[in-house]
Amino acid sequence: MAPKSNIIFGYFVLAVLACAAEAILMANLNSDVQAAPGGDEKSAQGWRLGTPVSYENLTVFPVLASEQADTSGFATLDEALASGDAVVTEQGNYMRRTRDGVMDPTPSNSAQVNQLVLVNRGKRPLMLLAGEVVSGGKQDRIIGKDRIVPTGAEPLPLSVFCVEHGRWTDGSGKFASAEMMVHPSVREKAAVEQSQTQVWAAVRGGTSTSSASAGGRSGGYVVGRNGTAATAGAPAISRGTVDSVIASNAPTMSYKQIYASPVVGKSVEEFAGQMERRFDRATEGEKVVGVVVAFGGEVAWSDIFASSHLFKTYWPKLLRSFAVEALSRPASRETASLDDARDFLRPANGHVREETDPGVYRWRETSEGREAEIQLQALEPKTVTLHWMKVLRAD
């Protein structure tokens, strides 16, 4: 018979092994989140969430990063179009000068709804984000997919989606930046679903999210400040509002004319102004590189950049796109929590699609259930993720 001390020692060893196994299991389950000194958790990407900022049914969680990439070597679409470093035209409209000074049309097909021509004439690679609006040509369009356009490249066929369903006539020969980003319901249909029909429907419909989902997790009801249930209020930008604006101000169903119209645009600017003031106060002195966005109690979107410089460049038009989305959804007092936002930052695992332009960029989409995550990586001069976007698809 074994001595009693040996039996006790055996139990002790088993207990230690069981604790070690549990610790390893928990580490594997939580490998994408680690504690950050001084407060909130830090994601595997090195991001930390700041104090959430709420106004009406919109909650924005600032994403902070202590280490950032140098992104000064990249140009944005707005600045390149304004300076003339980038040219966007309809297919068949771009003329280039040959070495002997003769103007030569770029060989191409006639104008197409879902394809334009882009030329980067600047000295920096050009960064494009899905959902950016360009106006002119035969109809206004939005960029269809995140990408980088290198310097010195030949005229590039550019995938786009129409956001002006009622026009196919020549406007300006070249496209200009509208300095506008379509709101998430439209942007999702372009960037993730890649569907022109769904883009048109979202432009006219305001939001592609059902009322029940948009009202929060309580199925169309929200919890008031006193704890009582209340029916979610009607959206400020309803389908009826959009139809009225189309009839009076935007007969060609131009996204820009609808959402910058006196009726809608005033509400958007007031909403964005309220949120901007709150956001600036909450993030003063912080290195903000992006945001996680919730409408009511549902975390639905994120845009995160490699540097605070890039974020500041895109933030004004991103904020207004979120304001449009919030105004297009039912009013709600329910708010998402920090835990909800943290969960949304976890990398998606699922079906992967990838496109690469060797030596220039890599585009990668990971889909898991209703979530879709898109990364845009620059490959030169070194690999860096310039833009990380995560979307909760509409029901």
C-alpha positions in Angstrom: 0.0 0.0 0.0 1.4 3.4 -1.0 2.3 5.8 1.8 -0.3 8.5 2.5 2.2 11.2 1.6 2.7 9.8 -1.9 -1.1 9.8 -2.5 -1.4 13.4 -1.4 1.5 14.3 -3.6 -0.2 12.6 -6.5 -3.3 14.6 -6.0 -1.3 17.8 -5.9 0.4 17.0 -9.2 -2.9 16.3 -10.8 -4.3 19.6 -9.6 -1.3 21.5 -10.9 -1.6 19.8 -14.3 -5.4 20.6 -14.4 -4.7 24.3 -13.6 -2.0 24.5 -16.3 -4.3 22.9 -18.9 -7.1 25.4 -18.0 -4.6 28.3 -18.3 -3.4 27.1 -21.7 -7.0 26.7 -22.9 -8.0 30.2 -21.8 -4.9 31.7 -23.4 -5.8 30.1 -26.7 -9.4 31.4 -26.4 -8.3 34.9 -25.7 -5.1 35.1 -27.7 -6.3 38.1 -29.6 -6.8 40.3 -26.6 -4.2 41.2 -23.9 -4.3 43.6 -21.0 -3.0 47.1 -21.7 -1.3 49.1 -18.9 -3.5 51.6 -17.3 -7.0 50.5 -18.3 -8.7 49.2 -21.3 -7.7 46.0 -23.1 -5.5 46.2 -26.2 -6.3 44.2 -29.3 -3.8 42.0 -31.1 -3.3 44.9 -33.6 -2.1 47.1 -30.7 -5.4 49.1 -30.5 -7.1 50.4 -27.4 -10.6 51.8 -27.0 -11.1 55.2 -25.6 -14.1 56.7 -23.8 -17.2 56.2 -25.9 -19.0 59.3 -27.2 -22.8 59.2 -27.7 -25.4 61.5 -29.3 -29.0 60.4 -29.9 -28.8 56.9 -31.4 -25.1 57.0 -32.4 -22.2 55.9 -30.2 -18.6 56.2 -31.4 -15.7 54.4 -29.7 -12.4 56.1 -30.4 -9.6 53.6 -31.3 -6.3 54.6 -30.0 -2.8 53.5 -30.9 0.6 54.3 -29.2 2.6 53.2 -32.3 1.7 54.4 -35.8 3.1 54.0 -39.3 4.4 56.9 -41.4 1.7 57.4 -44.0 2.9 60.7 -45.4 4.0 58.9 -48.5 0.4 58.2 -49.6 -2.0 60.6 -51.3 -5.8 60.5 -50.8 -8.4 60.7 -53.6 -9.7 64.1 -52.5 -6.4 65.8 -52.4 -5.1 64.2 -55.6 -8.2 65.2 -57.6 -8.1 68.8 -56.2 -4.5 69.2 -57.1 -4.7 67.6 -60.5 -2.4 64.8 -59.5 -5.2 62.3 -60.3 -7.6 62.3 -63.2 -10.8 60.3 -63.4 -12.8 60.1 -66.6 -15.4 57.9 -68.3 -14.0 55.0 -70.4 -12.8 56.4 -73.8 -12.5 60.0 -72.6 -9.0 60.1 -71.4 -6.5 61.8 -73.7 -2.8 61.5 -73.1 0.1 63.4 -74.8 2.6 61.3 -76.8 6.3 62.0 -76.9 5.9 64.0 -80.1 3.3 66.2 -78.4 0.2 64.6 -80.2 -2.9 64.0 -78.1 -3.7 60.3 -78.2 -6.9 58.8 -76.9 -6.4 55.9 -74.5 -7.6 52.7 -76.2 -10.8 51.6 -74.4 -14.4 50.7 -74.8 -17.2 53.3 -74.6 -18.5 54.6 -71.2 -19.7 51.9 -68.8 -21.7 52.2 -65.6 -19.4 50.2 -63.4 -16.0 51.2 -64.8 -14.1 54.5 -65.1 -10.5 55.3 -65.9 -8.1 56.7 -63.3 -4.6 58.1 -63.9 -2.2 58.9 -61.0 0.0 61.7 -62.3 1.4 62.5 -58.9 4.6 61.6 -57.1 2.9 59.5 -54.4 0.8 56.3 -54.4 -2.9 57.0 -54.3 -5.1 55.5 -51.7 -8.8 54.8 -52.5 -11.5 53.7 -50.2 -14.8 52.0 -51.1 -17.7 54.5 -50.8 -15.9 57.7 -51.8 -18.0 59.8 -54.1 -16.8 61.3 -57.4 -19.1 63.6 -59.3 -19.3 64.4 -63.0 -19.2 62.3 -66.2 -22.4 60.7 -67.3 -23.4 60.0 -63.7 -21.9 60.3 -60.2 -20.1 57.1 -58.9 -18.5 55.7 -55.8 -15.3 53.8 -55.5 -16.1 50.1 -55.5 -13.2 48.7 -53.5 -10.2 49.8 -51.4 -7.0 49.9 -53.4 -3.7 51.7 -54.0 -2.8 53.1 -57.4 1.0 53.4 -57.9 2.8 56.3 -59.4 3.7 56.2 -63.1 1.1 53.5 -63.9 -0.8 53.3 -67.2 -4.4 54.6 -67.2 -6.2 52.2 -64.8 -9.7 50.6 -65.2 -11.4 51.6 -62.0 -14.3 49.5 -60.6 -17.1 51.8 -59.4 -20.9 51.9 -58.6 -23.4 54.4 -59.8 -25.1 56.6 -57.2 -27.1 58.7 -59.7 -29.6 56.3 -61.2 -31.6 58.9 -63.2 -28.8 60.3 -65.4 -26.7 59.1 -68.3 -25.7 62.3 -70.0 -22.4 64.1 -70.2 -21.7 66.5 -67.4 -18.2 67.6 -66.7 -15.6 65.8 -68.9 -13.7 64.9 -65.8 -14.8 63.8 -62.3 -14.2 65.8 -59.2 -14.2 64.7 -55.6 -17.6 65.3 -53.9 -15.6 65.2 -50.6 -18.3 62.8 -49.5 -18.5 59.2 -48.2 -21.7 57.3 -48.7 -23.3 56.1 -45.5 -22.7 52.5 -44.3 -25.9 51.0 -45.7 -24.8 52.1 -49.2 -21.1 51.5 -48.6 -21.7 47.9 -47.5 -23.6 47.1 -50.7 -20.6 48.3 -52.7 -17.6 47.2 -50.6 -19.0 43.8 -49.4 -22.0 42.8 -51.5 -20.6 44.3 -54.8 -24.1 44.8 -56.1 -25.2 47.7 -58.2 -28.9 47.0 -57.7 -28.5 46.9 -54.0 -26.5 50.2 -54.1 -29.3 51.9 -55.9 -31.9 50.5 -53.5 -29.8 51.7 -50.4 -29.4 55.2 -51.9 -33.1 55.6 -52.2 -34.1 53.7 -49.1 -31.9 55.5 -46.6 -30.9 52.4 -44.7 -30.9 48.7 -45.6 -31.3 47.7 -41.9 -34.7 46.5 -40.7 -36.5 48.6 -38.1 -36.3 45.8 -35.6 -32.6 45.4 -35.9 -32.0 49.1 -36.0 -34.0 49.7 -32.9 -31.6 47.6 -30.9 -31.6 44.2 -29.4 -35.0 44.5 -27.9 -36.7 44.0 -31.3 -38.0 47.4 -32.1 -38.2 48.6 -28.4 -35.7 50.6 -26.5 -35.1 51.0 -22.8 -35.6 54.6 -21.6 -33.5 56.3 -18.9 -36.0 55.3 -16.2 -35.8 51.7 -17.2 -39.2 51.5 -18.9 -39.7 50.1 -22.4 -40.6 52.6 -25.2 -41.2 52.1 -28.9 -38.3 53.2 -31.1 -39.0 56.6 -32.7 -39.4 57.0 -36.5 -36.1 57.8 -38.4 -35.5 61.5 -39.2 -34.5 60.5 -42.8 -37.2 58.1 -43.9 -38.0 56.7 -47.3 -40.7 59.3 -47.6 -38.2 62.1 -46.9 -35.9 60.8 -49.5 -38.7 60.5 -52.1 -39.7 64.0 -51.4 -36.2 65.4 -51.8 -35.8 63.4 -55.1 -39.0 65.0 -56.4 -38.0 68.6 -55.4 -34.2 68.7 -55.5 -32.7 65.5 -57.0 -34.6 64.4 -60.0 -31.7 62.2 -61.2 -31.5 60.5 -57.8 -28.0 61.7 -57.2 -26.7 60.7 -53.8 -24.9 64.0 -53.4 -28.0 66.0 -54.3 -30.2 64.0 -51.9 -28.0 64.0 -48.8 -26.6 67.5 -49.3 -30.0 69.0 -50.0 -31.3 71.8 -47.8 -33.8 69.4 -46.1 -31.5 66.5 -45.4 -28.2 68.3 -45.4 -29.1 70.7 -42.6 -30.1 67.8 -40.3 -26.9 65.9 -41.1 -24.7 68.9 -40.4 -26.4 69.6 -37.1 -26.1 66.0 -36.0 -22.5 65.8 -37.1 -21.6 69.0 -35.4 -23.0 67.8 -32.1 -21.1 64.5 -32.3 -17.9 66.3 -33.5 -17.8 68.6 -30.5 -18.3 65.7 -28.1 -15.7 63.6 -29.8 -13.1 66.4 -29.8 -13.5 66.9 -26.1 -13.3 63.2 -25.3 -10.2 62.6 -27.4 -8.2 65.7 -26.7 -4.5 64.8 -26.6 -5.1 61.2 -27.7 -3.7 59.5 -30.8 -6.9 58.4 -32.5 -6.5 56.1 -35.5 -10.1 55.0 -36.0 -13.5 54.4 -34.6 -15.9 51.6 -33.8 -19.5 52.7 -34.4 -22.8 51.6 -32.9 -26.3 52.6 -33.9 -28.6 52.1 -30.9 -27.4 49.0 -29.1 -25.9 47.4 -32.2 -22.2 47.7 -33.0 -22.2 47.8 -36.8 -19.1 49.4 -38.3 -15.4 50.3 -37.9 -12.9 52.3 -39.9 -9.3 52.1 -38.6 -6.2 53.6 -40.2 -2.4 53.1 -39.9 -1.9 56.6 -38.5 -3.8 59.4 -36.8 -2.9 61.6 -39.8 -4.9 59.4 -42.1 -7.8 59.2 -39.7 -8.0 63.0 -39.3 -8.0 63.3 -43.1 -11.0 60.9 -43.5 -12.8 61.7 -40.3 -15.0 64.7 -41.5 -16.6 62.7 -44.3 -16.8 59.5 -42.3 -18.5 61.3 -39.5 -21.2 62.7 -41.8 -21.7 59.3 -43.3 -22.4 57.9 -39.8 -24.7 60.9 -39.1 -26.7 60.0 -42.3 -27.0 56.4 -41.2 -28.0 57.3 -37.6 -30.7 59.7 -38.9 -31.9 57.0 -41.3 -32.5 54.5 -38.4 -35.1 54.6 -35.7 -34.4 56.8 -32.7 -33.1 54.8 -29.8 -31.7 55.5 -26.3 -30.0 52.1 -26.1 -26.3 52.2 -26.3 -23.6 49.6 -26.9 -21.0 48.8 -24.3 -17.3 48.7 -24.3 -17.4 44.9 -24.2 -19.6 45.0 -27.4 -17.0 47.2 -29.1 -14.1 45.1 -28.0 -15.8 42.0 -29.3 -16.2 43.7 -32.7 -12.5 44.4 -32.9 -11.6 40.7 -32.7 -10.3 39.4 -36.0 -12.8 37.5 -38.1 -12.3 33.9 -39.0 -14.0 32.4 -42.0 -14.1 32.5 -45.8 -11.2 34.5 -47.2 -10.9 36.4 -50.5 -7.7 38.1 -51.5 -6.5 40.2 -54.4 -2.9 41.4 -54.9 -1.1 43.8 -57.1 2.5 42.6 -56.6 4.7 45.2 -55.0 1.8 47.6 -54.6 -1.0 46.4 -52.4 -3.0 43.4 -51.0 -6.8 43.5 -50.4 -8.2 40.8 -48.2 -11.8 40.1 -47.1 -12.7 37.7 -44.3 -16.4 36.8 -43.9 -17.9 35.1 -40.9 -21.6 35.0 -40.5 -22.9 38.6 -40.6 -19.5 40.0 -40.2 -17.1 41.0 -43.0 -13.6 42.4 -42.4 -11.6 44.1 -45.1 -7.9 45.0 -44.9 -5.9 47.1 -47.3 -2.2 46.6 -47.1 0.5 48.6 -48.8 3.4 46.4 -49.8 6.0 49.1 -50.5 8.2 50.5 -49.1 7.3 48.1 -46.4 4.1 46.1 -45.6 1.6 48.1 -43.6 -2.1 47.9 -43.1 -3.3 51.3 -44.2 -7.1 50.7 -43.6 -9.0 48.1 -41.6 -12.8 48.0 -41.9 -15.3 45.7 -40.3 -19.0 45.6 -41.2 -22.0 44.0 -39.6 -24.1 43.1 -42.6 -27.7 44.1 -42.6 -30.3 41.4 -41.9 
